[in-house]
Amino acid sequence: MKRIFLLLAIAMLALFSVACANNANNNTDKTVATHNEAVGKTSPLTGKKILVAYFSATNNTKKVAEELAKATGADIYRIEAAESYSANPYDDKDRIQKEAYENLRPAVKIPLPAGEMAKYDIIFVGSPIWWHQPAMVVCTFLESYDLSGKTVVPFFTYGARSYLNESMQRIYKSTPNSVHVPANLPKDIEPNNIQQPQNDDDGIIMPADVDNIDIWLKALQLK
């Protein structure tokens, strides 16, 4: 009788050992799968040197730029015109409209040294939409550097987004040798017409559209 109990005890111990081994293997498999999933979700921003460069007259663009810098771990640089604008842009409407409609290039107050710009891989560039274009000092800033191969991601603040495509197109033209995000824009219906709305902005997403920087970055596949 004792021998029978001994044999049963040995059999139960063997079954328990197998079950523990299988459970350990399952846990290991889950750990490996979780690790592999995390590795597969590496952000396109990982390991990149990032700059958020922006122009802001009323601090609306400044707020977005600061949120973006915080979300991406970027350095931040404020673009300012050598001849400053009024606190209320409408007080300078004749000057701003002339700069926009004639595609002028007002000087930058304190340019970022070329050596500093050279170290960045990704440049988020922000501006209000002024008289249907970016603040033209932003174009002055961008065109002052060799941005070949660097990734340029525009963002805008605006009261009405009617000229969003035209403003995006202008930034892309100022950085012809850069990689742009998004890579493609809607067709510019009348490229030479920046004085009447073209209703060609569908598909362009800005932070204000989603009210969240992280959601915007994910929509652009940058996070």
Rosetta blueprint (number, residue, H / E / L):
1 M L
2 K H
3 R H
4 I H
5 F H
6 L H
7 L H
8 L H
9 A H
10 I H
11 A H
12 M H
13 L H
14 A H
15 L H
16 F H
17 S H
18 V H
19 A H
20 C H
21 A H
22 N H
23 N H
24 A H
25 N H
26 N H
27 N H
28 T H
29 D H
30 K H
31 T H
32 V H
33 A H
34 T H
35 H H
36 N H
37 E H
38 A H
39 V H
40 G H
41 K L
42 T L
43 S L
44 P L
45 L L
46 T L
47 G L
48 K L
49 K L
50 I E
51 L E
52 V E
53 A E
54 Y E
55 F L
56 S L
57 A L
58 T L
59 N L
60 N H
61 T H
62 K H
63 K H
64 V H
65 A H
66 E H
67 E H
68 L H
69 A H
70 K H
71 A H
72 T H
73 G L
74 A L
75 D E
76 I E
77 Y E
78 R E
79 I L
80 E L
81 A E
82 A L
83 E L
84 S L
85 Y L
86 S L
87 A L
88 N L
89 P H
90 Y H
91 D H
92 D H
93 K H
94 D H
95 R H
96 I H
97 Q H
98 K H
99 E H
100 A H
101 Y H
102 E L
103 N L
104 L L
105 R L
106 P L
107 A L
108 V E
109 K L
110 I L
111 P L
112 L L
113 P L
114 A H
115 G H
116 E H
117 M H
118 A H
119 K L
120 Y L
121 D L
122 I E
123 I E
124 F E
125 V E
126 G E
127 S E
128 P E
129 I E
130 W E
131 W L
132 H L
133 Q E
134 P E
135 A L
136 M H
137 V H
138 V H
139 C H
140 T H
141 F H
142 L H
143 E H
144 S L
145 Y L
146 D L
147 L L
148 S L
149 G L
150 K L
151 T E
152 V E
153 V E
154 P E
155 F E
156 F E
157 T E
158 Y L
159 G L
160 A L
161 R L
162 S L
163 Y L
164 L H
165 N H
166 E H
167 S H
168 M H
169 Q H
170 R H
171 I H
172 Y H
173 K H
174 S H
175 T L
176 P L
177 N L
178 S L
179 V E
180 H E
181 V L
182 P L
183 A L
184 N L
185 L L
186 P L
187 K L
188 D L
189 I L
190 E L
191 P L
192 N L
193 N L
194 I L
195 Q L
196 Q L
197 P L
198 Q L
199 N L
200 D L
201 D L
202 D L
203 G L
204 I L
205 I L
206 M L
207 P H
208 A H
209 D H
210 V H
211 D L
212 N L
213 I H
214 D H
215 I H
216 W H
217 L H
218 K H
219 A H
220 L L
221 Q L
222 L L
223 K L
